[in-house]
Amino acid sequence: MIDPTKHEIEAMHAAIPPLGEYVTEVGMYKPLNDYSKEQILTMIEVVVTAYHENLRTLVPKEFEEDSNVRF
């Protein structure tokens, strides 16, 4: 991301603890190139989920659906 907002930076920082928990679970000293494809995908999921969940709490209005839009 280019020029992250203060909320995006805060959300990135909030993703660090869940990432650390996952890395500890996999093996703190296991090299990243030894992770299985499934472990990499899970790690990505952990980080992206934590990032988005935190961002939603920081900027809830940006994530709300416009209730006036009719399909």
C-alpha positions as CSV (number, residue, x, y, z in Angstrom):
1,M,0.0,0.0,0.0
2,I,1.2,3.5,-0.9
3,D,1.0,6.2,1.8
4,P,-1.0,4.3,4.4
5,T,-3.3,6.4,6.6
6,K,-2.8,6.6,10.3
7,H,-5.7,4.0,10.7
8,E,-4.0,1.6,8.3
9,I,-0.7,1.9,10.1
10,E,-2.5,1.3,13.4
11,A,-4.2,-1.8,11.9
12,M,-0.9,-3.1,10.7
13,H,0.5,-2.8,14.2
14,A,-2.5,-4.6,15.6
15,A,-1.8,-7.5,13.2
16,I,1.6,-8.2,14.8
17,P,0.4,-10.0,18.0
18,P,-1.8,-12.5,16.1
19,L,1.1,-13.1,13.6
20,G,3.4,-13.7,16.5
21,E,1.1,-16.2,18.1
22,Y,0.8,-18.0,14.8
23,V,4.6,-18.1,14.2
24,T,5.1,-19.4,17.8
25,E,2.5,-22.1,17.1
26,V,4.3,-23.2,13.8
27,G,7.8,-22.9,15.4
28,M,9.6,-19.7,16.3
29,Y,12.8,-20.8,14.7
30,K,11.4,-22.6,11.7
31,P,12.6,-20.7,8.5
32,L,9.8,-19.3,6.4
33,N,11.0,-21.3,3.4
34,D,10.3,-24.4,5.4
35,Y,6.6,-23.5,5.9
36,S,4.2,-25.6,4.0
37,K,1.8,-24.0,1.5
38,E,-1.0,-24.4,4.0
39,Q,1.0,-22.8,6.8
40,I,1.8,-19.8,4.5
41,L,-1.9,-19.4,3.6
42,T,-2.9,-19.6,7.2
43,M,-0.4,-17.0,8.1
44,I,-1.7,-14.7,5.4
45,E,-5.3,-15.3,6.7
46,V,-4.3,-14.5,10.3
47,V,-2.6,-11.2,9.3
48,V,-5.3,-10.0,6.8
49,T,-8.1,-10.9,9.2
50,A,-6.5,-9.1,12.1
51,Y,-5.8,-6.1,9.9
52,H,-9.3,-5.8,8.6
53,E,-11.0,-6.4,12.0
54,N,-8.9,-3.7,13.6
55,L,-9.5,-1.3,10.7
56,R,-13.3,-1.9,11.0
57,T,-13.1,-0.8,14.6
58,L,-11.1,2.3,13.7
59,V,-13.1,3.4,10.8
60,P,-16.5,1.7,11.0
61,K,-18.4,4.1,8.7
62,E,-16.1,3.3,5.8
63,F,-17.1,-0.4,6.1
64,E,-20.8,0.1,6.5
65,E,-23.1,-0.7,3.6
66,D,-25.1,2.2,2.2
67,S,-28.6,1.3,3.2
68,N,-30.1,3.7,0.6
69,V,-28.7,1.6,-2.3
70,R,-31.4,-0.6,-3.8
71,F,-30.7,-3.4,-6.3
